Amino acid sequence: MHSSKNFSKALCCGSIDCSVLAPGSVERVEGGYKVNTGWWKGYNPFFVAWDRALPFSPDGHYHICINYDEDGFVPKVRCFIVPPSAV
């Protein structure tokens, strides 16, 4: 995936931080989304609030951009890009 800045109009992350999520890995729950990336054992699932979702997915898939906290150890969601129909 290319930098999500191109289609979200927001500064997110670059291609090394963003990934397309597999079908079935996102569940709509009260207040937002439960996201299971499958890669960060011990930190899954992530919760993303409704107001943090960016409805700018260019391909109809969910995308997540993750970086780390200041110490470089704990992953955190920087951007969560959803299909417009998912908000």
PDB file of N, CA, C and O in Angstrom:
ATOM      1  N   MET A   1       0.838  -1.164   0.000  1.00  0.00           N
ATOM      2  CA  MET A   1       0.000   0.000   0.000  1.00  0.00           C
ATOM      3  C   MET A   1       0.883   1.226   0.000  1.00  0.00           C
ATOM      4  O   MET A   1       1.900   1.258   0.692  1.00  0.00           O
ATOM      5  N   HIS A   2       0.521   2.210  -0.745  1.00  0.00           N
ATOM      6  CA  HIS A   2       1.257   3.461  -0.759  1.00  0.00           C
ATOM      7  C   HIS A   2       0.863   4.276   0.455  1.00  0.00           C
ATOM      8  O   HIS A   2      -0.087   3.933   1.158  1.00  0.00           O
ATOM      9  N   SER A   3       1.580   5.339   0.702  1.00  0.00           N
ATOM     10  CA  SER A   3       1.275   6.185   1.839  1.00  0.00           C
ATOM     11  C   SER A   3      -0.207   6.524   1.863  1.00  0.00           C
ATOM     12  O   SER A   3      -0.781   6.927   0.851  1.00  0.00           O
ATOM     13  N   SER A   4      -0.814   6.359   3.021  1.00  0.00           N
ATOM     14  CA  SER A   4      -2.241   6.618   3.130  1.00  0.00           C
ATOM     15  C   SER A   4      -2.556   8.105   3.035  1.00  0.00           C
ATOM     16  O   SER A   4      -3.722   8.487   2.929  1.00  0.00           O
ATOM     17  N   LYS A   5      -1.531   8.943   3.074  1.00  0.00           N
ATOM     18  CA  LYS A   5      -1.771  10.378   2.920  1.00  0.00           C
ATOM     19  C   LYS A   5      -2.389  10.676   1.560  1.00  0.00           C
ATOM     20  O   LYS A   5      -3.148  11.636   1.426  1.00  0.00           O
ATOM     21  N   ASN A   6      -2.077   9.875   0.557  1.00  0.00           N
ATOM     22  CA  ASN A   6      -2.589  10.111  -0.780  1.00  0.00           C
ATOM     23  C   ASN A   6      -4.103  10.080  -0.855  1.00  0.00           C
ATOM     24  O   ASN A   6      -4.691  10.895  -1.565  1.00  0.00           O
ATOM     25  N   PHE A   7      -4.752   9.170  -0.149  1.00  0.00           N
ATOM     26  CA  PHE A   7      -6.198   9.068  -0.265  1.00  0.00           C
ATOM     27  C   PHE A   7      -6.950   9.492   0.980  1.00  0.00           C
ATOM     28  O   PHE A   7      -8.159   9.709   0.908  1.00  0.00           O
ATOM     29  N   SER A   8      -6.289   9.618   2.111  1.00  0.00           N
ATOM     30  CA  SER A   8      -7.005  10.035   3.315  1.00  0.00           C
ATOM     31  C   SER A   8      -6.949  11.540   3.519  1.00  0.00           C
ATOM     32  O   SER A   8      -7.725  12.091   4.300  1.00  0.00           O
ATOM     33  N   LYS A   9      -6.046  12.203   2.830  1.00  0.00           N
ATOM     34  CA  LYS A   9      -5.824  13.642   3.006  1.00  0.00           C
ATOM     35  C   LYS A   9      -5.371  13.969   4.423  1.00  0.00           C
ATOM     36  O   LYS A   9      -5.435  15.123   4.846  1.00  0.00           O
ATOM     37  N   ALA A  10      -4.916  12.965   5.153  1.00  0.00           N
ATOM     38  CA  ALA A  10      -4.400  13.152   6.504  1.00  0.00           C
ATOM     39  C   ALA A  10      -3.021  12.515   6.579  1.00  0.00           C
ATOM     40  O   ALA A  10      -2.732  11.551   5.869  1.00  0.00           O
ATOM     41  N   LEU A  11      -2.189  13.047   7.426  1.00  0.00           N
ATOM     42  CA  LEU A  11      -0.872  12.474   7.607  1.00  0.00           C
ATOM     43  C   LEU A  11      -0.998  11.206   8.441  1.00  0.00           C
ATOM     44  O   LEU A  11      -1.350  11.265   9.619  1.00  0.00           O
ATOM     45  N   CYS A  12      -0.717  10.084   7.843  1.00  0.00           N
ATOM     46  CA  CYS A  12      -0.790   8.819   8.571  1.00  0.00           C
ATOM     47  C   CYS A  12       0.593   8.219   8.648  1.00  0.00           C
ATOM     48  O   CYS A  12       1.427   8.665   9.436  1.00  0.00           O
ATOM     49  N   CYS A  13       0.835   7.243   7.859  1.00  0.00           N
ATOM     50  CA  CYS A  13       2.091   6.535   7.881  1.00  0.00           C
ATOM     51  C   CYS A  13       2.497   6.206   6.456  1.00  0.00           C
ATOM     52  O   CYS A  13       1.738   6.425   5.512  1.00  0.00           O
ATOM     53  N   GLY A  14       3.675   5.690   6.318  1.00  0.00           N
ATOM     54  CA  GLY A  14       4.136   5.283   5.003  1.00  0.00           C
ATOM     55  C   GLY A  14       3.827   3.827   4.734  1.00  0.00           C
ATOM     56  O   GLY A  14       3.205   3.146   5.549  1.00  0.00           O
ATOM     57  N   SER A  15       4.268   3.363   3.589  1.00  0.00           N
ATOM     58  CA  SER A  15       3.938   2.002   3.152  1.00  0.00           C
ATOM     59  C   SER A  15       4.510   0.927   4.062  1.00  0.00           C
ATOM     60  O   SER A  15       3.977  -0.182   4.091  1.00  0.00           O
ATOM     61  N   ILE A  16       5.567   1.209   4.800  1.00  0.00           N
ATOM     62  CA  ILE A  16       6.110   0.174   5.687  1.00  0.00           C
ATOM     63  C   ILE A  16       5.292   0.044   6.966  1.00  0.00           C
ATOM     64  O   ILE A  16       5.414  -0.957   7.672  1.00  0.00           O
ATOM     65  N   ASP A  17       4.462   1.032   7.278  1.00  0.00           N
ATOM     66  CA  ASP A  17       3.648   0.996   8.486  1.00  0.00           C
ATOM     67  C   ASP A  17       2.213   0.557   8.229  1.00  0.00           C
ATOM     68  O   ASP A  17       1.503   0.211   9.173  1.00  0.00           O
ATOM     69  N   CYS A  18       1.772   0.562   6.982  1.00  0.00           N
ATOM     70  CA  CYS A  18       0.373   0.294   6.661  1.00  0.00           C
ATOM     71  C   CYS A  18       0.207  -1.058   5.985  1.00  0.00           C
ATOM     72  O   CYS A  18       1.047  -1.491   5.196  1.00  0.00           O
ATOM     73  N   SER A  19      -0.892  -1.705   6.312  1.00  0.00           N
ATOM     74  CA  SER A  19      -1.183  -3.009   5.731  1.00  0.00           C
ATOM     75  C   SER A  19      -2.675  -3.146   5.467  1.00  0.00           C
ATOM     76  O   SER A  19      -3.504  -2.572   6.174  1.00  0.00           O
ATOM     77  N   VAL A  20      -2.995  -3.907   4.451  1.00  0.00           N
ATOM     78  CA  VAL A  20      -4.384  -4.270   4.184  1.00  0.00           C
ATOM     79  C   VAL A  20      -4.729  -5.399   5.141  1.00  0.00           C
ATOM     80  O   VAL A  20      -3.943  -6.330   5.323  1.00  0.00           O
ATOM     81  N   LEU A  21      -5.908  -5.316   5.752  1.00  0.00           N
ATOM     82  CA  LEU A  21      -6.331  -6.355   6.679  1.00  0.00           C
ATOM     83  C   LEU A  21      -7.066  -7.474   5.952  1.00  0.00           C
ATOM     84  O   LEU A  21      -7.771  -7.239   4.970  1.00  0.00           O
ATOM     85  N   ALA A  22      -6.894  -8.666   6.438  1.00  0.00           N
ATOM     86  CA  ALA A  22      -7.533  -9.838   5.851  1.00  0.00           C
ATOM     87  C   ALA A  22      -9.043  -9.773   6.064  1.00  0.00           C
ATOM     88  O   ALA A  22      -9.503  -9.232   7.070  1.00  0.00           O
ATOM     89  N   PRO A  23      -9.814 -10.317   5.130  1.00  0.00           N
ATOM     90  CA  PRO A  23     -11.267 -10.380   5.320  1.00  0.00           C
ATOM     91  C   PRO A  23     -11.597 -11.085   6.638  1.00  0.00           C
ATOM     92  O   PRO A  23     -10.987 -12.098   6.981  1.00  0.00           O
ATOM     93  N   GLY A  24     -12.560 -10.541   7.363  1.00  0.00           N
ATOM     94  CA  GLY A  24     -12.972 -11.139   8.628  1.00  0.00           C
ATOM     95  C   GLY A  24     -12.174 -10.679   9.839  1.00  0.00           C
ATOM     96  O   GLY A  24     -12.480 -11.093  10.957  1.00  0.00           O
ATOM     97  N   SER A  25     -11.161  -9.839   9.657  1.00  0.00           N
ATOM     98  CA  SER A  25     -10.340  -9.426  10.792  1.00  0.00           C
ATOM     99  C   SER A  25     -10.874  -8.185  11.498  1.00  0.00           C
ATOM    100  O   SER A  25     -10.350  -7.788  12.539  1.00  0.00           O
ATOM    101  N   VAL A  26     -11.920  -7.567  10.935  1.00  0.00           N
ATOM    102  CA  VAL A  26     -12.515  -6.374  11.536  1.00  0.00           C
ATOM    103  C   VAL A  26     -13.955  -6.682  11.929  1.00  0.00           C
ATOM    104  O   VAL A  26     -14.742  -7.188  11.129  1.00  0.00           O
ATOM    105  N   GLU A  27     -14.275  -6.365  13.174  1.00  0.00           N
ATOM    106  CA  GLU A  27     -15.635  -6.561  13.669  1.00  0.00           C
ATOM    107  C   GLU A  27     -16.157  -5.227  14.195  1.00  0.00           C
ATOM    108  O   GLU A  27     -15.490  -4.562  14.988  1.00  0.00           O
ATOM    109  N   ARG A  28     -17.337  -4.845  13.755  1.00  0.00           N
ATOM    110  CA  ARG A  28     -17.966  -3.629  14.281  1.00  0.00           C
ATOM    111  C   ARG A  28     -18.539  -3.961  15.646  1.00  0.00           C
ATOM    112  O   ARG A  28     -19.316  -4.905  15.792  1.00  0.00           O
ATOM    113  N   VAL A  29     -18.150  -3.181  16.641  1.00  0.00           N
ATOM    114  CA  VAL A  29     -18.618  -3.379  18.009  1.00  0.00           C
ATOM    115  C   VAL A  29     -19.132  -2.042  18.538  1.00  0.00           C
ATOM    116  O   VAL A  29     -18.985  -1.010  17.884  1.00  0.00           O
ATOM    117  N   GLU A  30     -19.727  -2.069  19.709  1.00  0.00           N
ATOM    118  CA  GLU A  30     -20.242  -0.825  20.277  1.00  0.00           C
ATOM    119  C   GLU A  30     -19.113   0.188  20.422  1.00  0.00           C
ATOM    120  O   GLU A  30     -18.104  -0.081  21.074  1.00  0.00           O
ATOM    121  N   GLY A  31     -19.289   1.336  19.817  1.00  0.00           N
ATOM    122  CA  GLY A  31     -18.318   2.416  19.929  1.00  0.00           C
ATOM    123  C   GLY A  31     -17.197   2.409  18.920  1.00  0.00           C
ATOM    124  O   GLY A  31     -16.414   3.357  18.869  1.00  0.00           O
ATOM    125  N   GLY A  32     -17.095   1.355  18.106  1.00  0.00           N
ATOM    126  CA  GLY A  32     -15.998   1.332  17.140  1.00  0.00           C
ATOM    127  C   GLY A  32     -15.784  -0.009  16.482  1.00  0.00           C
ATOM    128  O   GLY A  32     -16.731  -0.711  16.128  1.00  0.00           O
ATOM    129  N   TYR A  33     -14.526  -0.345  16.328  1.00  0.00           N
ATOM    130  CA  TYR A  33     -14.121  -1.561  15.620  1.00  0.00           C
ATOM    131  C   TYR A  33     -13.158  -2.361  16.477  1.00  0.00           C
ATOM    132  O   TYR A  33     -12.292  -1.796  17.145  1.00  0.00           O
ATOM    133  N   LYS A  34     -13.312  -3.672  16.458  1.00  0.00           N
ATOM    134  CA  LYS A  34     -12.347  -4.588  17.052  1.00  0.00           C
ATOM    135  C   LYS A  34     -11.534  -5.137  15.885  1.00  0.00           C
ATOM    136  O   LYS A  34     -12.080  -5.752  14.968  1.00  0.00           O
ATOM    137  N   VAL A  35     -10.225  -4.909  15.930  1.00  0.00           N
ATOM    138  CA  VAL A  35      -9.361  -5.248  14.808  1.00  0.00           C
ATOM    139  C   VAL A  35      -8.317  -6.266  15.247  1.00  0.00           C
ATOM    140  O   VAL A  35      -7.529  -6.003  16.156  1.00  0.00           O
ATOM    141  N   ASN A  36      -8.313  -7.419  14.606  1.00  0.00           N
ATOM    142  CA  ASN A  36      -7.327  -8.443  14.882  1.00  0.00           C
ATOM    143  C   ASN A  36      -6.373  -8.500  13.703  1.00  0.00           C
ATOM    144  O   ASN A  36      -6.716  -9.011  12.637  1.00  0.00           O
ATOM    145  N   THR A  37      -5.178  -7.973  13.899  1.00  0.00           N
ATOM    146  CA  THR A  37      -4.202  -7.942  12.812  1.00  0.00           C
ATOM    147  C   THR A  37      -3.548  -9.293  12.592  1.00  0.00           C
ATOM    148  O   THR A  37      -3.120  -9.612  11.483  1.00  0.00           O
ATOM    149  N   GLY A  38      -3.473 -10.085  13.650  1.00  0.00           N
ATOM    150  CA  GLY A  38      -2.814 -11.376  13.539  1.00  0.00           C
ATOM    151  C   GLY A  38      -1.305 -11.301  13.675  1.00  0.00           C
ATOM    152  O   GLY A  38      -0.647 -12.339  13.747  1.00  0.00           O
ATOM    153  N   TRP A  39      -0.731 -10.091  13.714  1.00  0.00           N
ATOM    154  CA  TRP A  39       0.732 -10.009  13.775  1.00  0.00           C
ATOM    155  C   TRP A  39       1.267  -9.667  15.144  1.00  0.00           C
ATOM    156  O   TRP A  39       2.317 -10.182  15.526  1.00  0.00           O
ATOM    157  N   TRP A  40       0.590  -8.818  15.902  1.00  0.00           N
ATOM    158  CA  TRP A  40       1.132  -8.395  17.189  1.00  0.00           C
ATOM    159  C   TRP A  40       0.538  -9.229  18.303  1.00  0.00           C
ATOM    160  O   TRP A  40      -0.454  -8.851  18.925  1.00  0.00           O
ATOM    161  N   LYS A  41       1.156 -10.363  18.543  1.00  0.00           N
ATOM    162  CA  LYS A  41       0.681 -11.258  19.600  1.00  0.00           C
ATOM    163  C   LYS A  41       0.760 -10.524  20.937  1.00  0.00           C
ATOM    164  O   LYS A  41       1.753  -9.857  21.228  1.00  0.00           O
ATOM    165  N   GLY A  42      -0.269 -10.648  21.727  1.00  0.00           N
ATOM    166  CA  GLY A  42      -0.305  -9.990  23.024  1.00  0.00           C
ATOM    167  C   GLY A  42      -0.920  -8.602  22.970  1.00  0.00           C
ATOM    168  O   GLY A  42      -1.297  -8.052  24.005  1.00  0.00           O
ATOM    169  N   TYR A  43      -1.027  -8.028  21.778  1.00  0.00           N
ATOM    170  CA  TYR A  43      -1.617  -6.704  21.634  1.00  0.00           C
ATOM    171  C   TYR A  43      -2.888  -6.753  20.792  1.00  0.00           C
ATOM    172  O   TYR A  43      -3.457  -5.710  20.469  1.00  0.00           O
ATOM    173  N   ASN A  44      -3.331  -7.936  20.439  1.00  0.00           N
ATOM    174  CA  ASN A  44      -4.554  -8.084  19.659  1.00  0.00           C
ATOM    175  C   ASN A  44      -5.689  -8.463  20.574  1.00  0.00           C
ATOM    176  O   ASN A  44      -5.449  -9.134  21.578  1.00  0.00           O
ATOM    177  N   PRO A  45      -6.891  -8.079  20.289  1.00  0.00           N
ATOM    178  CA  PRO A  45      -7.237  -7.187  19.189  1.00  0.00           C
ATOM    179  C   PRO A  45      -7.059  -5.727  19.600  1.00  0.00           C
ATOM    180  O   PRO A  45      -7.070  -5.390  20.784  1.00  0.00           O
ATOM    181  N   PHE A  46      -6.896  -4.882  18.603  1.00  0.00           N
ATOM    182  CA  PHE A  46      -6.880  -3.439  18.828  1.00  0.00           C
ATOM    183  C   PHE A  46      -8.325  -2.958  18.812  1.00  0.00           C
ATOM    184  O   PHE A  46      -9.166  -3.540  18.126  1.00  0.00           O
ATOM    185  N   PHE A  47      -8.618  -1.908  19.557  1.00  0.00           N
ATOM    186  CA  PHE A  47      -9.916  -1.259  19.487  1.00  0.00           C
ATOM    187  C   PHE A  47      -9.704   0.105  18.850  1.00  0.00           C
ATOM    188  O   PHE A  47      -8.810   0.851  19.250  1.00  0.00           O
ATOM    189  N   VAL A  48     -10.529   0.430  17.856  1.00  0.00           N
ATOM    190  CA  VAL A  48     -10.471   1.735  17.194  1.00  0.00           C
ATOM    191  C   VAL A  48     -11.863   2.354  17.293  1.00  0.00           C
ATOM    192  O   VAL A  48     -12.843   1.780  16.816  1.00  0.00           O
ATOM    193  N   ALA A  49     -11.939   3.523  17.912  1.00  0.00           N
ATOM    194  CA  ALA A  49     -13.223   4.213  18.074  1.00  0.00           C
ATOM    195  C   ALA A  49     -13.747   4.697  16.728  1.00  0.00           C
ATOM    196  O   ALA A  49     -12.978   4.950  15.801  1.00  0.00           O
ATOM    197  N   TRP A  50     -15.085   4.824  16.636  1.00  0.00           N
ATOM    198  CA  TRP A  50     -15.726   5.275  15.391  1.00  0.00           C
ATOM    199  C   TRP A  50     -15.070   6.540  14.855  1.00  0.00           C
ATOM    200  O   TRP A  50     -14.791   6.638  13.660  1.00  0.00           O
ATOM    201  N   ASP A  51     -14.822   7.509  15.734  1.00  0.00           N
ATOM    202  CA  ASP A  51     -14.323   8.802  15.264  1.00  0.00           C
ATOM    203  C   ASP A  51     -12.865   8.790  14.839  1.00  0.00           C
ATOM    204  O   ASP A  51     -12.362   9.799  14.345  1.00  0.00           O
ATOM    205  N   ARG A  52     -12.175   7.669  15.019  1.00  0.00           N
ATOM    206  CA  ARG A  52     -10.791   7.547  14.549  1.00  0.00           C
ATOM    207  C   ARG A  52     -10.697   6.884  13.176  1.00  0.00           C
ATOM    208  O   ARG A  52      -9.627   6.862  12.569  1.00  0.00           O
ATOM    209  N   ALA A  53     -11.806   6.347  12.690  1.00  0.00           N
ATOM    210  CA  ALA A  53     -11.813   5.667  11.393  1.00  0.00           C
ATOM    211  C   ALA A  53     -11.872   6.688  10.266  1.00  0.00           C
ATOM    212  O   ALA A  53     -12.669   7.625  10.305  1.00  0.00           O
ATOM    213  N   LEU A  54     -11.032   6.502   9.273  1.00  0.00           N
ATOM    214  CA  LEU A  54     -11.003   7.386   8.103  1.00  0.00           C
ATOM    215  C   LEU A  54     -11.682   6.684   6.940  1.00  0.00           C
ATOM    216  O   LEU A  54     -11.172   5.669   6.467  1.00  0.00           O
ATOM    217  N   PRO A  55     -12.823   7.191   6.458  1.00  0.00           N
ATOM    218  CA  PRO A  55     -13.583   6.505   5.394  1.00  0.00           C
ATOM    219  C   PRO A  55     -13.054   6.822   3.997  1.00  0.00           C
ATOM    220  O   PRO A  55     -13.775   7.365   3.161  1.00  0.00           O
ATOM    221  N   PHE A  56     -11.789   6.478   3.751  1.00  0.00           N
ATOM    222  CA  PHE A  56     -11.149   6.827   2.487  1.00  0.00           C
ATOM    223  C   PHE A  56     -10.504   5.637   1.783  1.00  0.00           C
ATOM    224  O   PHE A  56      -9.616   5.827   0.953  1.00  0.00           O
ATOM    225  N   SER A  57     -10.929   4.420   2.095  1.00  0.00           N
ATOM    226  CA  SER A  57     -10.299   3.260   1.471  1.00  0.00           C
ATOM    227  C   SER A  57     -10.526   3.291  -0.043  1.00  0.00           C
ATOM    228  O   SER A  57     -11.670   3.320  -0.497  1.00  0.00           O
ATOM    229  N   PRO A  58      -9.446   3.285  -0.821  1.00  0.00           N
ATOM    230  CA  PRO A  58      -9.577   3.367  -2.274  1.00  0.00           C
ATOM    231  C   PRO A  58      -9.968   2.049  -2.929  1.00  0.00           C
ATOM    232  O   PRO A  58     -10.368   2.020  -4.093  1.00  0.00           O
ATOM    233  N   ASP A  59      -9.851   0.953  -2.171  1.00  0.00           N
ATOM    234  CA  ASP A  59     -10.076  -0.359  -2.774  1.00  0.00           C
ATOM    235  C   ASP A  59     -11.172  -1.167  -2.092  1.00  0.00           C
ATOM    236  O   ASP A  59     -11.381  -2.331  -2.431  1.00  0.00           O
ATOM    237  N   GLY A  60     -11.884  -0.555  -1.122  1.00  0.00           N
ATOM    238  CA  GLY A  60     -12.962  -1.254  -0.445  1.00  0.00           C
ATOM    239  C   GLY A  60     -12.522  -2.167   0.688  1.00  0.00           C
ATOM    240  O   GLY A  60     -13.351  -2.869   1.268  1.00  0.00           O
ATOM    241  N   HIS A  61     -11.235  -2.172   1.016  1.00  0.00           N
ATOM    242  CA  HIS A  61     -10.709  -3.004   2.095  1.00  0.00           C
ATOM    243  C   HIS A  61     -10.360  -2.140   3.299  1.00  0.00           C
ATOM    244  O   HIS A  61     -10.197  -0.926   3.182  1.00  0.00           O
ATOM    245  N   TYR A  62     -10.249  -2.779   4.446  1.00  0.00           N
ATOM    246  CA  TYR A  62      -9.772  -2.106   5.647  1.00  0.00           C
ATOM    247  C   TYR A  62      -8.247  -2.054   5.600  1.00  0.00           C
ATOM    248  O   TYR A  62      -7.603  -3.007   5.159  1.00  0.00           O
ATOM    249  N   HIS A  63      -7.674  -0.948   6.052  1.00  0.00           N
ATOM    250  CA  HIS A  63      -6.229  -0.774   6.129  1.00  0.00           C
ATOM    251  C   HIS A  63      -5.900  -0.276   7.532  1.00  0.00           C
ATOM    252  O   HIS A  63      -6.653   0.503   8.118  1.00  0.00           O
ATOM    253  N   ILE A  64      -4.776  -0.730   8.060  1.00  0.00           N
ATOM    254  CA  ILE A  64      -4.348  -0.255   9.370  1.00  0.00           C
ATOM    255  C   ILE A  64      -2.894   0.193   9.275  1.00  0.00           C
ATOM    256  O   ILE A  64      -2.072  -0.441   8.613  1.00  0.00           O
ATOM    257  N   CYS A  65      -2.599   1.289   9.943  1.00  0.00           N
ATOM    258  CA  CYS A  65      -1.241   1.818  10.005  1.00  0.00           C
ATOM    259  C   CYS A  65      -0.847   1.822  11.476  1.00  0.00           C
ATOM    260  O   CYS A  65      -1.504   2.448  12.307  1.00  0.00           O
ATOM    261  N   ILE A  66       0.225   1.122  11.780  1.00  0.00           N
ATOM    262  CA  ILE A  66       0.648   0.953  13.165  1.00  0.00           C
ATOM    263  C   ILE A  66       2.076   1.444  13.310  1.00  0.00           C
ATOM    264  O   ILE A  66       2.936   1.165  12.474  1.00  0.00           O
ATOM    265  N   ASN A  67       2.311   2.178  14.380  1.00  0.00           N
ATOM    266  CA  ASN A  67       3.678   2.508  14.750  1.00  0.00           C
ATOM    267  C   ASN A  67       3.819   2.230  16.239  1.00  0.00           C
ATOM    268  O   ASN A  67       2.927   1.634  16.843  1.00  0.00           O
ATOM    269  N   TYR A  68       4.909   2.646  16.828  1.00  0.00           N
ATOM    270  CA  TYR A  68       5.197   2.296  18.212  1.00  0.00           C
ATOM    271  C   TYR A  68       5.193   3.511  19.120  1.00  0.00           C
ATOM    272  O   TYR A  68       5.345   4.644  18.664  1.00  0.00           O
ATOM    273  N   ASP A  69       5.017   3.261  20.413  1.00  0.00           N
ATOM    274  CA  ASP A  69       5.062   4.351  21.385  1.00  0.00           C
ATOM    275  C   ASP A  69       6.474   4.932  21.443  1.00  0.00           C
ATOM    276  O   ASP A  69       7.364   4.489  20.717  1.00  0.00           O
ATOM    277  N   GLU A  70       6.670   5.904  22.293  1.00  0.00           N
ATOM    278  CA  GLU A  70       7.944   6.609  22.374  1.00  0.00           C
ATOM    279  C   GLU A  70       9.114   5.693  22.713  1.00  0.00           C
ATOM    280  O   GLU A  70      10.243   5.945  22.294  1.00  0.00           O
ATOM    281  N   ASP A  71       8.847   4.629  23.472  1.00  0.00           N
ATOM    282  CA  ASP A  71       9.909   3.698  23.847  1.00  0.00           C
ATOM    283  C   ASP A  71      10.218   2.696  22.747  1.00  0.00           C
ATOM    284  O   ASP A  71      11.228   1.996  22.808  1.00  0.00           O
ATOM    285  N   GLY A  72       9.352   2.626  21.741  1.00  0.00           N
ATOM    286  CA  GLY A  72       9.590   1.709  20.633  1.00  0.00           C
ATOM    287  C   GLY A  72       9.163   0.282  20.874  1.00  0.00           C
ATOM    288  O   GLY A  72       9.545  -0.608  20.115  1.00  0.00           O
ATOM    289  N   PHE A  73       8.375   0.034  21.919  1.00  0.00           N
ATOM    290  CA  PHE A  73       8.010  -1.331  22.247  1.00  0.00           C
ATOM    291  C   PHE A  73       6.537  -1.655  22.041  1.00  0.00           C
ATOM    292  O   PHE A  73       6.209  -2.746  21.575  1.00  0.00           O
ATOM    293  N   VAL A  74       5.655  -0.742  22.373  1.00  0.00           N
ATOM    294  CA  VAL A  74       4.223  -1.024  22.345  1.00  0.00           C
ATOM    295  C   VAL A  74       3.620  -0.512  21.030  1.00  0.00           C
ATOM    296  O   VAL A  74       3.685   0.683  20.744  1.00  0.00           O
ATOM    297  N   PRO A  75       3.036  -1.411  20.232  1.00  0.00           N
ATOM    298  CA  PRO A  75       2.410  -0.966  18.986  1.00  0.00           C
ATOM    299  C   PRO A  75       1.130  -0.185  19.254  1.00  0.00           C
ATOM    300  O   PRO A  75       0.386  -0.490  20.186  1.00  0.00           O
ATOM    301  N   LYS A  76       0.885   0.823  18.426  1.00  0.00           N
ATOM    302  CA  LYS A  76      -0.355   1.593  18.544  1.00  0.00           C
ATOM    303  C   LYS A  76      -0.872   1.923  17.154  1.00  0.00           C
ATOM    304  O   LYS A  76      -0.108   2.067  16.199  1.00  0.00           O
ATOM    305  N   VAL A  77      -2.180   2.036  17.070  1.00  0.00           N
ATOM    306  CA  VAL A  77      -2.820   2.344  15.791  1.00  0.00           C
ATOM    307  C   VAL A  77      -2.659   3.831  15.525  1.00  0.00           C
ATOM    308  O   VAL A  77      -3.091   4.667  16.319  1.00  0.00           O
ATOM    309  N   ARG A  78      -2.038   4.149  14.407  1.00  0.00           N
ATOM    310  CA  ARG A  78      -1.903   5.550  14.008  1.00  0.00           C
ATOM    311  C   ARG A  78      -3.074   5.954  13.124  1.00  0.00           C
ATOM    312  O   ARG A  78      -3.662   7.019  13.315  1.00  0.00           O
ATOM    313  N   CYS A  79      -3.413   5.107  12.158  1.00  0.00           N
ATOM    314  CA  CYS A  79      -4.541   5.358  11.274  1.00  0.00           C
ATOM    315  C   CYS A  79      -5.283   4.067  11.004  1.00  0.00           C
ATOM    316  O   CYS A  79      -4.690   2.992  10.923  1.00  0.00           O
ATOM    317  N   PHE A  80      -6.580   4.193  10.869  1.00  0.00           N
ATOM    318  CA  PHE A  80      -7.414   3.046  10.517  1.00  0.00           C
ATOM    319  C   PHE A  80      -8.310   3.521   9.371  1.00  0.00           C
ATOM    320  O   PHE A  80      -9.153   4.400   9.552  1.00  0.00           O
ATOM    321  N   ILE A  81      -8.120   2.942   8.217  1.00  0.00           N
ATOM    322  CA  ILE A  81      -8.796   3.391   7.004  1.00  0.00           C
ATOM    323  C   ILE A  81      -9.832   2.344   6.617  1.00  0.00           C
ATOM    324  O   ILE A  81      -9.526   1.162   6.461  1.00  0.00           O
ATOM    325  N   VAL A  82     -11.072   2.815   6.465  1.00  0.00           N
ATOM    326  CA  VAL A  82     -12.190   1.905   6.224  1.00  0.00           C
ATOM    327  C   VAL A  82     -12.896   2.262   4.927  1.00  0.00           C
ATOM    328  O   VAL A  82     -12.779   3.388   4.442  1.00  0.00           O
ATOM    329  N   PRO A  83     -13.632   1.304   4.361  1.00  0.00           N
ATOM    330  CA  PRO A  83     -14.488   1.642   3.217  1.00  0.00           C
ATOM    331  C   PRO A  83     -15.551   2.645   3.668  1.00  0.00           C
ATOM    332  O   PRO A  83     -16.022   2.553   4.802  1.00  0.00           O
ATOM    333  N   PRO A  84     -15.939   3.593   2.825  1.00  0.00           N
ATOM    334  CA  PRO A  84     -16.949   4.564   3.220  1.00  0.00           C
ATOM    335  C   PRO A  84     -18.239   3.940   3.735  1.00  0.00           C
ATOM    336  O   PRO A  84     -18.917   4.535   4.573  1.00  0.00           O
ATOM    337  N   SER A  85     -18.588   2.764   3.254  1.00  0.00           N
ATOM    338  CA  SER A  85     -19.812   2.103   3.692  1.00  0.00           C
ATOM    339  C   SER A  85     -19.702   1.537   5.104  1.00  0.00           C
ATOM    340  O   SER A  85     -20.707   1.097   5.663  1.00  0.00           O
ATOM    341  N   ALA A  86     -18.508   1.539   5.692  1.00  0.00           N
ATOM    342  CA  ALA A  86     -18.297   0.935   7.009  1.00  0.00           C
ATOM    343  C   ALA A  86     -18.448   1.925   8.147  1.00  0.00           C
ATOM    344  O   ALA A  86     -18.362   1.534   9.311  1.00  0.00           O
ATOM    345  N   VAL A  87     -18.673   3.203   7.843  1.00  0.00           N
ATOM    346  CA  VAL A  87     -18.812   4.190   8.933  1.00  0.00           C
ATOM    347  C   VAL A  87     -20.264   4.490   9.204  1.00  0.00           C
ATOM    348  O   VAL A  87     -20.575   5.294  10.084  1.00  0.00           O
TER     349      VAL A  87
END
